[in-house]
Amino acid sequence: MISESTRDGFAGALREWRTRRRVSQLELAMRAGTTQRHVSFIESGRSTPGRSMIIRLAESLEIPIRERNELLLAAGFASVYPQTSLDDPQLEPIRTALERILHGHLPYPAVVVDRHGDLASANTAFYALTAGVAPHLLVPPVSVPRVLLHPQGLAPRIVNLDEWAWHIIDRIQAESVRNPDDRLQRLASELTDLAPPRPRESPHHLGFAVPLRLRAHDPADGRELTLITTLTHFGTAVDVTIAELRLEAFLPADQATSAMLAELLKR
């Protein structure tokens, strides 16, 4: 039997997620295939939803599966989404697939990170790109955003550091608002202290369309890399660990950058 305190805990959590997503009770009801009256009763604690309804509501609000487990626990149900260590033998097919993707992206850099931006895997082009980074920044767990923006990381080589830094910080802050996480909030605060002042918007400002402009590692080499990035995630994963992985691939924005990356990999 579900206690009143458990029911109230779930009701409050559901209201909080719905408010955070800026979804009305009516819209949530339509997405989840139920009625506004039922959603209202659930949020007020007057109705106790079953496990399947909780999952439907969570899917409708695009709640990460780690937090879906928490919702289920708050309602008095057991977790249904496993969390398997990435080095577990069960995930060997996933690891193999990721390594093939990383290798197939060569000679361009690519990384796999977790929800906090910590490095899970990378290809050799990424390590070639980060040559000269202070060794302590590459001690696991390696924070890729920190490697990019730390003064002993890639920051001194980033030509458009003011734009790129705030592009990264804004993305982390947006994620921490959408899916609250203390570690992400602390990381955003740390990187904010490292970043230069936010640049004023110019008539040519393109929002998130910010390429990474990176000087060559050798100061005598006056060339510059211009990179764009793509983000990919496992949209249908039912394991917490897999669902939280992100593949970030760097692509050359011009032919000169493509040639430089191929050259870097040969060294």
C-alpha atoms as a printed R data frame, in Angstrom:
    type eleno elety resid chain resno      x      y       z
1   ATOM     1    CA   MET     A     1  0.000  0.000   0.000
2   ATOM     2    CA   ILE     A     2  1.358  3.465  -0.940
3   ATOM     3    CA   SER     A     3  1.561  5.793   2.046
4   ATOM     4    CA   GLU     A     4  0.280  9.370   2.001
5   ATOM     5    CA   SER     A     5  3.799 10.799   2.333
6   ATOM     6    CA   THR     A     6  5.003  8.712  -0.622
7   ATOM     7    CA   ARG     A     7  2.032  9.807  -2.723
8   ATOM     8    CA   ASP     A     8  2.602 13.476  -1.836
9   ATOM     9    CA   GLY     A     9  6.298 13.146  -2.726
10  ATOM    10    CA   PHE     A    10  5.475 11.862  -6.174
11  ATOM    11    CA   ALA     A    11  2.741 14.457  -6.732
12  ATOM    12    CA   GLY     A    12  5.111 17.289  -5.867
13  ATOM    13    CA   ALA     A    13  7.857 15.876  -8.088
14  ATOM    14    CA   LEU     A    14  5.476 15.534 -11.037
15  ATOM    15    CA   ARG     A    15  4.238 19.130 -10.607
16  ATOM    16    CA   GLU     A    16  7.831 20.343 -10.460
17  ATOM    17    CA   TRP     A    17  8.796 18.543 -13.666
18  ATOM    18    CA   ARG     A    18  5.679 19.762 -15.481
19  ATOM    19    CA   THR     A    19  6.359 23.340 -14.378
20  ATOM    20    CA   ARG     A    20 10.015 23.065 -15.387
21  ATOM    21    CA   ARG     A    21  8.967 21.865 -18.862
22  ATOM    22    CA   ARG     A    22  6.347 24.638 -19.073
23  ATOM    23    CA   VAL     A    23  3.618 22.173 -19.945
24  ATOM    24    CA   SER     A    24  0.014 22.637 -18.861
25  ATOM    25    CA   GLN     A    25 -1.996 19.868 -17.271
26  ATOM    26    CA   LEU     A    26 -4.121 19.687 -20.417
27  ATOM    27    CA   GLU     A    27 -1.110 19.373 -22.713
28  ATOM    28    CA   LEU     A    28  0.459 16.728 -20.484
29  ATOM    29    CA   ALA     A    29 -2.820 14.794 -20.432
30  ATOM    30    CA   MET     A    30 -3.023 14.852 -24.227
31  ATOM    31    CA   ARG     A    31  0.584 13.693 -24.595
32  ATOM    32    CA   ALA     A    32  0.127 10.869 -22.089
33  ATOM    33    CA   GLY     A    33 -3.239  9.729 -23.425
34  ATOM    34    CA   THR     A    34 -5.275 10.567 -20.345
35  ATOM    35    CA   THR     A    35 -7.515 13.406 -19.113
36  ATOM    36    CA   GLN     A    36 -6.708 16.740 -17.527
37  ATOM    37    CA   ARG     A    37 -8.913 15.721 -14.604
38  ATOM    38    CA   HIS     A    38 -6.793 12.614 -14.029
39  ATOM    39    CA   VAL     A    39 -3.532 14.626 -14.148
40  ATOM    40    CA   SER     A    40 -5.040 17.153 -11.733
41  ATOM    41    CA   PHE     A    41 -6.052 14.384  -9.339
42  ATOM    42    CA   ILE     A    42 -2.566 12.822  -9.539
43  ATOM    43    CA   GLU     A    43 -0.839 16.137  -8.811
44  ATOM    44    CA   SER     A    44 -3.157 16.857  -5.891
45  ATOM    45    CA   GLY     A    45 -2.596 13.388  -4.431
46  ATOM    46    CA   ARG     A    46 -6.245 12.437  -4.878
47  ATOM    47    CA   SER     A    47 -5.399  9.717  -7.404
48  ATOM    48    CA   THR     A    48 -2.637  7.121  -7.258
49  ATOM    49    CA   PRO     A    49 -1.167  6.328 -10.702
50  ATOM    50    CA   GLY     A    50  0.067  2.895 -11.684
51  ATOM    51    CA   ARG     A    51  3.599  2.232 -12.860
52  ATOM    52    CA   SER     A    52  2.695  2.364 -16.559
53  ATOM    53    CA   MET     A    53  1.000  5.744 -16.135
54  ATOM    54    CA   ILE     A    54  4.046  7.125 -14.321
55  ATOM    55    CA   ILE     A    55  6.268  6.004 -17.190
56  ATOM    56    CA   ARG     A    56  3.895  7.536 -19.752
57  ATOM    57    CA   LEU     A    57  3.854 10.839 -17.871
58  ATOM    58    CA   ALA     A    58  7.649 10.808 -17.575
59  ATOM    59    CA   GLU     A    59  8.067 10.086 -21.290
60  ATOM    60    CA   SER     A    60  5.612 12.843 -22.128
61  ATOM    61    CA   LEU     A    61  7.696 15.314 -20.118
62  ATOM    62    CA   GLU     A    62 10.961 14.003 -21.634
63  ATOM    63    CA   ILE     A    63 12.350 13.251 -18.188
64  ATOM    64    CA   PRO     A    64 15.761 11.497 -18.275
65  ATOM    65    CA   ILE     A    65 15.522  7.846 -17.315
66  ATOM    66    CA   ARG     A    66 17.698  8.318 -14.203
67  ATOM    67    CA   GLU     A    67 15.059 10.734 -12.899
68  ATOM    68    CA   ARG     A    68 12.263  8.430 -14.061
69  ATOM    69    CA   ASN     A    69 13.619  5.874 -11.618
70  ATOM    70    CA   GLU     A    70 13.435  8.526  -8.906
71  ATOM    71    CA   LEU     A    71  9.811  9.270  -9.801
72  ATOM    72    CA   LEU     A    72  8.944  5.588  -9.583
73  ATOM    73    CA   LEU     A    73 10.633  5.325  -6.188
74  ATOM    74    CA   ALA     A    74  8.794  8.438  -5.001
75  ATOM    75    CA   ALA     A    75  5.522  6.742  -5.948
76  ATOM    76    CA   GLY     A    76  6.437  3.550  -4.112
77  ATOM    77    CA   PHE     A    77  7.520  1.441  -7.101
78  ATOM    78    CA   ALA     A    78 10.849 -0.209  -7.797
79  ATOM    79    CA   SER     A    79 13.222  1.269 -10.383
80  ATOM    80    CA   VAL     A    80 12.817 -0.231 -13.845
81  ATOM    81    CA   TYR     A    81 15.813  1.261 -15.690
82  ATOM    82    CA   PRO     A    82 19.123 -0.458 -14.885
83  ATOM    83    CA   GLN     A    83 22.412  1.416 -14.507
84  ATOM    84    CA   THR     A    84 25.272 -0.722 -15.774
85  ATOM    85    CA   SER     A    85 28.931  0.217 -15.515
86  ATOM    86    CA   LEU     A    86 30.318  1.017 -18.952
87  ATOM    87    CA   ASP     A    87 33.090 -1.568 -18.487
88  ATOM    88    CA   ASP     A    88 30.571 -4.311 -17.662
89  ATOM    89    CA   PRO     A    89 30.739 -7.291 -20.086
90  ATOM    90    CA   GLN     A    90 27.037 -6.785 -20.871
91  ATOM    91    CA   LEU     A    91 27.866 -3.500 -22.588
92  ATOM    92    CA   GLU     A    92 30.636 -4.930 -24.777
93  ATOM    93    CA   PRO     A    93 28.504 -4.512 -27.960
94  ATOM    94    CA   ILE     A    94 27.901 -0.852 -27.081
95  ATOM    95    CA   ARG     A    95 31.574 -0.205 -26.372
96  ATOM    96    CA   THR     A    96 32.553 -1.895 -29.632
97  ATOM    97    CA   ALA     A    97 30.048  0.189 -31.589
98  ATOM    98    CA   LEU     A    98 31.299  3.410 -29.988
99  ATOM    99    CA   GLU     A    99 34.933  2.573 -30.704
100 ATOM   100    CA   ARG     A   100 34.063  1.884 -34.340
101 ATOM   101    CA   ILE     A   101 32.310  5.241 -34.603
102 ATOM   102    CA   LEU     A   102 35.258  7.040 -33.011
103 ATOM   103    CA   HIS     A   103 37.742  5.267 -35.275
104 ATOM   104    CA   GLY     A   104 35.572  5.844 -38.324
105 ATOM   105    CA   HIS     A   105 35.550  9.587 -37.637
106 ATOM   106    CA   LEU     A   106 39.332  9.817 -38.064
107 ATOM   107    CA   PRO     A   107 41.221 11.960 -38.948
108 ATOM   108    CA   TYR     A   108 38.754 14.251 -37.193
109 ATOM   109    CA   PRO     A   109 38.523 14.432 -33.362
110 ATOM   110    CA   ALA     A   110 35.616 12.823 -31.525
111 ATOM   111    CA   VAL     A   111 34.816 12.029 -27.900
112 ATOM   112    CA   VAL     A   112 32.188 10.170 -25.909
113 ATOM   113    CA   VAL     A   113 31.232 11.889 -22.657
114 ATOM   114    CA   ASP     A   114 28.765 11.265 -19.835
115 ATOM   115    CA   ARG     A   115 26.065 13.624 -18.579
116 ATOM   116    CA   HIS     A   116 28.661 15.751 -16.756
117 ATOM   117    CA   GLY     A   117 30.987 16.089 -19.729
118 ATOM   118    CA   ASP     A   118 33.481 13.575 -18.297
119 ATOM   119    CA   LEU     A   119 35.408 11.652 -20.931
120 ATOM   120    CA   ALA     A   120 34.350  8.043 -21.479
121 ATOM   121    CA   SER     A   121 36.336  7.464 -24.664
122 ATOM   122    CA   ALA     A   122 38.113  9.409 -27.412
123 ATOM   123    CA   ASN     A   123 39.885  8.779 -30.675
124 ATOM   124    CA   THR     A   124 43.557  9.486 -31.366
125 ATOM   125    CA   ALA     A   125 42.727 12.702 -33.238
126 ATOM   126    CA   PHE     A   126 41.311 14.222 -30.044
127 ATOM   127    CA   TYR     A   127 44.534 13.498 -28.173
128 ATOM   128    CA   ALA     A   128 46.526 14.967 -31.073
129 ATOM   129    CA   LEU     A   129 44.360 18.087 -30.911
130 ATOM   130    CA   THR     A   130 44.913 18.450 -27.155
131 ATOM   131    CA   ALA     A   131 48.707 18.065 -27.318
132 ATOM   132    CA   GLY     A   132 50.330 20.410 -24.827
133 ATOM   133    CA   VAL     A   133 47.431 20.402 -22.359
134 ATOM   134    CA   ALA     A   134 48.610 20.250 -18.725
135 ATOM   135    CA   PRO     A   135 48.854 16.582 -17.639
136 ATOM   136    CA   HIS     A   136 46.677 17.112 -14.542
137 ATOM   137    CA   LEU     A   137 43.742 18.033 -16.791
138 ATOM   138    CA   LEU     A   138 43.994 14.631 -18.472
139 ATOM   139    CA   VAL     A   139 43.906 12.607 -15.254
140 ATOM   140    CA   PRO     A   140 40.584 10.665 -15.053
141 ATOM   141    CA   PRO     A   141 37.879 11.681 -14.697
142 ATOM   142    CA   VAL     A   142 38.725 14.042 -17.557
143 ATOM   143    CA   SER     A   143 36.267 16.929 -17.894
144 ATOM   144    CA   VAL     A   144 36.156 17.840 -21.586
145 ATOM   145    CA   PRO     A   145 34.646 21.315 -20.966
146 ATOM   146    CA   ARG     A   146 37.429 21.980 -18.446
147 ATOM   147    CA   VAL     A   147 40.097 20.820 -20.915
148 ATOM   148    CA   LEU     A   148 38.662 23.224 -23.473
149 ATOM   149    CA   LEU     A   149 38.369 26.303 -21.261
150 ATOM   150    CA   HIS     A   150 41.092 25.958 -18.616
151 ATOM   151    CA   PRO     A   151 44.061 28.373 -18.990
152 ATOM   152    CA   GLN     A   152 46.345 25.317 -18.882
153 ATOM   153    CA   GLY     A   153 44.138 23.543 -21.380
154 ATOM   154    CA   LEU     A   154 43.166 24.649 -24.878
155 ATOM   155    CA   ALA     A   155 41.949 28.116 -23.853
156 ATOM   156    CA   PRO     A   156 45.175 29.984 -24.796
157 ATOM   157    CA   ARG     A   157 44.905 28.561 -28.314
158 ATOM   158    CA   ILE     A   158 41.242 29.404 -28.868
159 ATOM   159    CA   VAL     A   159 41.055 32.503 -31.064
160 ATOM   160    CA   ASN     A   160 37.393 33.205 -30.309
161 ATOM   161    CA   LEU     A   161 37.588 32.237 -26.630
162 ATOM   162    CA   ASP     A   162 34.997 34.799 -25.534
163 ATOM   163    CA   GLU     A   163 32.361 33.383 -27.898
164 ATOM   164    CA   TRP     A   164 33.324 29.719 -27.522
165 ATOM   165    CA   ALA     A   165 33.561 29.804 -23.724
166 ATOM   166    CA   TRP     A   166 30.081 31.248 -23.340
167 ATOM   167    CA   HIS     A   167 28.757 28.852 -25.956
168 ATOM   168    CA   ILE     A   168 29.944 25.983 -23.726
169 ATOM   169    CA   ILE     A   169 28.830 27.608 -20.454
170 ATOM   170    CA   ASP     A   170 25.372 28.473 -21.781
171 ATOM   171    CA   ARG     A   171 24.908 24.902 -22.983
172 ATOM   172    CA   ILE     A   172 25.852 23.483 -19.567
173 ATOM   173    CA   GLN     A   173 23.632 25.966 -17.742
174 ATOM   174    CA   ALA     A   174 20.704 25.194 -20.038
175 ATOM   175    CA   GLU     A   175 21.126 21.474 -19.374
176 ATOM   176    CA   SER     A   176 21.335 22.041 -15.606
177 ATOM   177    CA   VAL     A   177 18.089 24.026 -15.747
178 ATOM   178    CA   ARG     A   178 16.305 21.505 -17.928
179 ATOM   179    CA   ASN     A   179 17.579 18.537 -15.917
180 ATOM   180    CA   PRO     A   180 18.802 19.879 -12.540
181 ATOM   181    CA   ASP     A   181 22.171 18.511 -11.480
182 ATOM   182    CA   ASP     A   182 24.466 19.910  -8.793
183 ATOM   183    CA   ARG     A   183 27.644 18.827 -10.574
184 ATOM   184    CA   LEU     A   184 26.632 20.594 -13.775
185 ATOM   185    CA   GLN     A   185 25.827 23.737 -11.821
186 ATOM   186    CA   ARG     A   186 29.215 23.648 -10.095
187 ATOM   187    CA   LEU     A   187 30.970 23.063 -13.417
188 ATOM   188    CA   ALA     A   188 29.141 26.001 -15.002
189 ATOM   189    CA   SER     A   189 30.170 28.199 -12.071
190 ATOM   190    CA   GLU     A   190 33.808 27.074 -12.318
191 ATOM   191    CA   LEU     A   191 33.959 27.711 -16.064
192 ATOM   192    CA   THR     A   192 32.282 31.096 -15.657
193 ATOM   193    CA   ASP     A   193 35.153 32.138 -13.373
194 ATOM   194    CA   LEU     A   194 37.637 31.044 -16.064
195 ATOM   195    CA   ALA     A   195 35.884 32.674 -19.014
196 ATOM   196    CA   PRO     A   196 36.532 36.152 -20.389
197 ATOM   197    CA   PRO     A   197 33.669 38.670 -20.206
198 ATOM   198    CA   ARG     A   198 30.674 37.748 -22.323
199 ATOM   199    CA   PRO     A   199 31.066 39.457 -25.714
200 ATOM   200    CA   ARG     A   200 28.577 42.038 -26.856
201 ATOM   201    CA   GLU     A   201 26.261 40.856 -29.573
202 ATOM   202    CA   SER     A   202 27.248 42.140 -32.984
203 ATOM   203    CA   PRO     A   203 25.048 42.447 -36.088
204 ATOM   204    CA   HIS     A   204 26.657 39.173 -37.191
205 ATOM   205    CA   HIS     A   205 25.780 37.249 -34.000
206 ATOM   206    CA   LEU     A   206 24.458 33.782 -34.874
207 ATOM   207    CA   GLY     A   207 23.569 32.410 -31.430
208 ATOM   208    CA   PHE     A   208 24.660 28.817 -30.925
209 ATOM   209    CA   ALA     A   209 26.237 28.691 -34.401
210 ATOM   210    CA   VAL     A   210 29.723 29.243 -32.970
211 ATOM   211    CA   PRO     A   211 32.665 27.478 -34.631
212 ATOM   212    CA   LEU     A   212 35.788 26.651 -32.641
213 ATOM   213    CA   ARG     A   213 38.758 28.596 -34.014
214 ATOM   214    CA   LEU     A   214 41.954 27.024 -32.724
215 ATOM   215    CA   ARG     A   215 45.566 28.058 -33.249
216 ATOM   216    CA   ALA     A   216 48.057 25.363 -34.143
217 ATOM   217    CA   HIS     A   217 49.924 23.874 -31.170
218 ATOM   218    CA   ASP     A   218 53.265 25.032 -32.557
219 ATOM   219    CA   PRO     A   219 53.514 28.833 -32.000
220 ATOM   220    CA   ALA     A   220 55.666 29.073 -35.128
221 ATOM   221    CA   ASP     A   221 52.801 27.658 -37.176
222 ATOM   222    CA   GLY     A   222 50.542 30.557 -38.010
223 ATOM   223    CA   ARG     A   223 47.701 28.405 -39.259
224 ATOM   224    CA   GLU     A   224 44.290 28.130 -37.644
225 ATOM   225    CA   LEU     A   225 41.794 25.275 -37.344
226 ATOM   226    CA   THR     A   226 38.104 26.062 -37.727
227 ATOM   227    CA   LEU     A   227 35.868 23.325 -36.336
228 ATOM   228    CA   ILE     A   228 32.157 22.776 -36.003
229 ATOM   229    CA   THR     A   229 30.627 20.179 -33.691
230 ATOM   230    CA   THR     A   230 27.792 17.672 -33.736
231 ATOM   231    CA   LEU     A   231 26.167 16.013 -30.724
232 ATOM   232    CA   THR     A   232 24.596 12.553 -30.798
233 ATOM   233    CA   HIS     A   233 22.934 10.534 -28.047
234 ATOM   234    CA   PHE     A   234 21.151  7.215 -27.626
235 ATOM   235    CA   GLY     A   235 17.532  8.297 -27.944
236 ATOM   236    CA   THR     A   236 15.982  4.877 -27.213
237 ATOM   237    CA   ALA     A   237 18.348  3.525 -24.544
238 ATOM   238    CA   VAL     A   238 16.768  1.932 -21.471
239 ATOM   239    CA   ASP     A   239 20.005  1.709 -19.453
240 ATOM   240    CA   VAL     A   240 20.863  4.856 -17.486
241 ATOM   241    CA   THR     A   241 24.567  4.713 -18.363
242 ATOM   242    CA   ILE     A   242 23.964  4.388 -22.115
243 ATOM   243    CA   ALA     A   243 21.203  7.002 -22.158
244 ATOM   244    CA   GLU     A   244 23.535  9.559 -20.577
245 ATOM   245    CA   LEU     A   245 26.368  9.095 -23.076
246 ATOM   246    CA   ARG     A   246 26.949 11.781 -25.696
247 ATOM   247    CA   LEU     A   247 29.080 11.543 -28.814
248 ATOM   248    CA   GLU     A   248 30.636 14.899 -29.684
249 ATOM   249    CA   ALA     A   249 32.291 14.934 -33.085
250 ATOM   250    CA   PHE     A   250 34.422 17.779 -34.409
251 ATOM   251    CA   LEU     A   251 34.240 18.465 -38.140
252 ATOM   252    CA   PRO     A   252 36.421 20.712 -40.306
253 ATOM   253    CA   ALA     A   253 34.672 23.870 -41.453
254 ATOM   254    CA   ASP     A   254 37.009 24.286 -44.432
255 ATOM   255    CA   GLN     A   255 39.468 22.385 -46.586
256 ATOM   256    CA   ALA     A   256 42.515 23.873 -44.842
257 ATOM   257    CA   THR     A   257 41.324 22.550 -41.477
258 ATOM   258    CA   SER     A   258 40.672 19.126 -42.970
259 ATOM   259    CA   ALA     A   259 44.233 19.001 -44.302
260 ATOM   260    CA   MET     A   260 45.682 20.141 -40.962
261 ATOM   261    CA   LEU     A   261 43.794 17.459 -39.038
262 ATOM   262    CA   ALA     A   262 45.044 14.773 -41.403
263 ATOM   263    CA   GLU     A   263 48.568 16.124 -40.922
264 ATOM   264    CA   LEU     A   264 48.242 16.106 -37.124
265 ATOM   265    CA   LEU     A   265 47.249 12.451 -37.114
266 ATOM   266    CA   LYS     A   266 50.363 11.452 -39.037
267 ATOM   267    CA   ARG     A   267 52.756 12.968 -36.493
